[in-house]
Amino acid sequence: MNQEDVDKIIAEAVAESKNESRKKWHKGKSSTHHIETARRVLNWVFMIGFVAAIVIYFVLPEQRALFFSIGFGAIALKLVEFYLRFMF
């Protein structure tokens, strides 16, 4: 066996390893497309809720219950998005 044969065997092994790794970690686009869309929507709704809670905090300081309701609702949406990110 000469150096060229060894290099060819190593290159083939590396390419095969990359393909196996790619198959393991990258699912098809159709399976994650819906989850990515849901995450994007949940993230935007969270940001809108967060801004609304901050505005209510400063504009209507006597409405603490409304502030906490919107704030905790936004945080709950963010937790759902967080769950989707790491579970799927």
Stockholm file with secondary structure:
# STOCKHOLM 1.0

chainA/1-88         MNQEDVDKIIAEAVAESKNESRKKWHKGKSSTHHIETARRVLNWVFMIGFVAAIVIYFVLPEQRALFFSIGFGAIALKLVEFYLRFMF
#=GR chainA/1-88 SS CCHHHHHHHHHHHHHHHHHHHHHHHCCCHHHHHHHHHHHHHHHHHHHHHHHHHHHHHHHCTTCHHHHHHHHHHHHHHHHHHHHHHHHC
#=GC SS_cons        CCHHHHHHHHHHHHHHHHHHHHHHHCCCHHHHHHHHHHHHHHHHHHHHHHHHHHHHHHHCTTCHHHHHHHHHHHHHHHHHHHHHHHHC
//
